[in-house]
């Protein structure tokens, strides 16, 4: 399994960057996770829109799903429209994004497949387990596996023992790290710091930690320093172009 980061900003895209977006490739099947603000131009630098095989969205906030609209437009508004794109998400999470265009304009461009948090399902070669994690709105953490390789992605979440439960023994944990050291009091139940993400990664016994959803004011180097105090394995900050190869595990 190969993971390519399209963006990792929280709330809004900083200059030259993009919000949450991750392209997972296994045996040529392309799964796009969380097409947030400004991710589509980065995606189109890699593959044409019609090459995407499926999309998974963790929650309704636009920094995680806004660029689904231009992705669908890029697939539908052409001489040879692409087939309907399977889109997996929580009930109602994409109502606002899918209502941006005139009624019926993009109806044939997607195949909405809603799931309840806690359900598991298959998407091409990927098996996906889901878990409701604490955020301002319903947010589904995703545990994604393919041929023994496992990646867990929190979406946006407050600190919770459920993160370590979902991520247990994952090869890679892509974790909300909105702030380096401390989350402001009014958001402490709904967002996570890099320091907290590192402790959760250690508890889960993951192989690698990727810090994501850094708000534009968060210094990536400060986030890395904070995370290194709590996690001894490799740590990355989610930046456009970061690519990770997650090898198949034997046994």
Buried (B, 14 or more C-beta within 10 A) or exposed (E): BEBBBBBBBBBBBBEEBBBBBBBBBBEEBBBBBBBBBBBBEBBBEBBEBBBBBBBBBBBBBBBBBBBBBBBBBBBBEEEEEBEBBBBBBBEEBBEEBBEBBEEEEBEBBBEBBEBEBEEEEEBBBBBBBBBBBBBBEBBBBBBBBBBEBBBBBBBBBBBBEBBBBBBBEBBBBBBBBBBBBEBEEEBBBBBBBBBBBBBBBBBBEBBBBBBBBBBEEBEBEBBBBBBBEBBEBEBBBBBBEBEBEBEEEEE
